[in-house]
Amino acid sequence: MDHQTVFRGRDKRVPPRYGPDKQVPPESGVFGVGFNRDMSFVWKGPPMTEEEILFTVEEKMEKAISVLKENLSGIRTGRANPGLVESIKVDAYGTTVPLKQLASVGVPEPQQIVIRPYDPTTLKDIEKAIQSADLGFNPQNDGRVIRVNIPPLSTEVRKKMVARIRELCEEAKIAIRNIRREGNKMADQAEKDKVLSEDDCERVKERIQELTKEYEDKANEMAKHREKDVMEG
């Protein structure tokens, strides 16, 4: 079987994934995965096949990269970027939600972000959240929209942003390695349960290592591009 096809989700024989709180009937023959805060996962269900292990490992590594991408979008550069404010937490309607759920965010000018709330009554809540986020922004509320002018970054601030990018990249790579460790444990368990032969188990671990290298390289490349944006923006 072509593993690359299976990993990418195009093989219909791979059963659906389940969240950590989803009950998976043992007789169903499908599997479920619970996830820890560090992106490692806990297997719940019957022994996994080679394809299921690899699919799950890559799926979670892809998630780790998605988290990194979102975190990097919030790193300041010298240019306006919706990602700088979209994830700011706003207290509204008695709960806390990301700003992007309360307003549309646009960049009409290279140095300016315009936030247009879907509900005008949240203007003050959004303005307060931006001020409390300690990003160095001074939001201007005209009663209809909020404008945020992005000040130029000093060399010192740019260096701090680069250091933060590298921290985020390392966190993503640690998450990827944790996923590798858990994937290897699942392969060992499958061998113990006679689902995989010894050779099969070794092949799965080799492929998991290849995936680990592939996704670590993705993380490094994303961080490199973001560093360039910060230093040249």
N, C-alpha and C positions, 0 to 999 in steps of 0.2 A: 504494500500500500504506500502511496506517495504521502509521506508525513506532512509535507508542506501544504498539501491540499487540505488535509485534516485540520492542521493548526488554524488555518485562516477561516474555518467555519463553513467550508463549501461541501463537506462530506455530510450528507444527511444522516448517516449512521451515528454521528456523534450526538448523544442525547443532550437536552437542554440543561443549562446551569441553574442552580437553585441558590437563593440567598441563605444566610446563616440562620434565619428564623423560619425557613420553609421546611415543612415536614415532608420527608421523602419516604413513601412506603417501601419497605424492603422488597416486596414482591414486584415492584414496578420495574426493577432492573435499571433505573436511572440513578444518578448520584447528585449529591449536594455538597457545597463547600461553604464553610464559615470562615470569615476573614478577621484577622487581628489588626490592630491599629498600625502595625509596621508593615502591612500588606502581605505578611505570611498568612497561610491558610490552614484550616483544620478540616481534615477529610471526614465527611459524614456519609456513611452508606456502605454498600458492598464493595469488594475489591475493584480497583480500576484497571482497565486495559491500558496497553501502551498508548493508544491513540487518545484516550481520555485524559491520561496524565499529562501528555504533551500539550493537548489543547488547553487544559486548565492552567498549566504553567505559563504558556504564552499569553493567554487571556489576561492573567494578572500582571504580567510584565508590561503588557500594553497599557493597563490601567495605571501602573506606576509612572509610565511616560506621560500619560494624559494629565496626571496630577502635577508633574513637573512643568508641563507646558502651561497649565493654568497658573501655577505659582510664578513662573518666569514672566508671564504677561503683566503681573502686578509690580514688577521691578521698574522703577523710574528710569527714563532716559531723558534726553533734552527735548523730546517731542511729545506732544499730546497723544494719548493712547487710551481708548475706553477701558482697557484692562487695569488701568491705574485705580479706577474707582468702582468698577463693576462688582467686585467681591467684598467691598466694604459692608460690614454688618450694620443694618439699620433697625432700630427699635420702632416698630409701627404695628398698629392694630393689636397690641398686646402680645406681640411675639417679635423674634429677631430674624430678619431675612436679608439675603444679599441685595444690595442696591439694584442690581440688574432686574430683579423681580418687581421692582416698584416704579421703574422709569426706563425710558429709552436713553441711550448715551451716544452722543455724536461728537465728531471732531470737525467743526466747520473751518477751523484754522489750525495751522501746525502747532501753535502754542496754546490752544484753548479747547477745553472740553465743555460741552453743553449737555446738561441733564434735564430731561423733560418728564416730570412725574406723570404717571397715568392718572393719578388722583391728586389734584392740587393740595388737598389737605395734608399730604405727606411732605410737602416742601420743607417745612421746619425740621421734621424728623431727619430728612436726608441731609440738610445743611448741618445739623448738629453732629450727625454721624461722621461727615467728612472732616469737620473740625476736630472731633475726638480721635480720629484715626492717626493723628500725629504724623501726617505725611508732608507737612510744610505747605499745605494748600490753604488759600483764603477764598472760600466759596462766596460768590456774589449772587444773592437771591433778589430777583426783581419782581417777585410775586407770581410769576408764571413759570420761569425756568431758573436753573442754577448754572452760573458760568464759573468755570475753574480755569484760571490762567496758570500755565505751567512755567514756573521760573527756571531760568537756565541753571544747570548744575555746575558747581565748582569742581575743580580737580579732586579735592578731598572727598567730596560726596560721591563722585564717580567711582573712586577707588573703593569706597564702602559698598557701593552697589555691586561692583565686581566681586568683592569678597562674599557678599550675600548670594550671588548667583552660584558661586562655587560651593557654598554650603548646601544650597538646594540641590545641586547636581549630585553631591556626595550622598545626601539623604535618599535621593532616588536610586542611586547605585546600591546603597545598603538594602533598600527595599527589594531590589531585584535579586540580590544575593540571598536574602531571606527566603524569597520565593524558590530560588534554586535549591536551598537546603530542604525546604518542605517537599519539593518535587522529588528529590532524591529519597526522602523518607517514604514517600508513597510508592516509589519504584521498589524499594526494599521490602515494603509490606506486601506488594503484589507478588514479588518473588517468593516470599514466605508463604503466601496463600496459594502458591502454585498457579497463579494467573500468568506470571511471566517466568520464562526460563532464566538461568543465570546469564546467558548471552543476551537475551532480550533486555534484562535489567541493565546490563552494562551499556547497551545501545541507547536505551532511554536516557541514562545519565550523561552519555556523550552528547546527545542532542540537547539536553537541558543546558549543558555547559556552552554549546554553540549559541543557544538562545540568550544565555547570560551575557556572552561577549557581544552579541548583536545589539542587545538593548542597552548595555553599558555604553557602547559606541554611539548609539542614538542620543543618550543623555549628554555625553560629552559634546557632541556636535551641536545640540540645542543650546547648551551653555556657552559654547564658543561664539555662536551667532549673537546671542543676547549680550555677551560681553562687548562684542564689536558695536552693537547698537548703542550701548551705554557710553562707550568711550568716544564714539564719533557723532552721537546724536546732539 
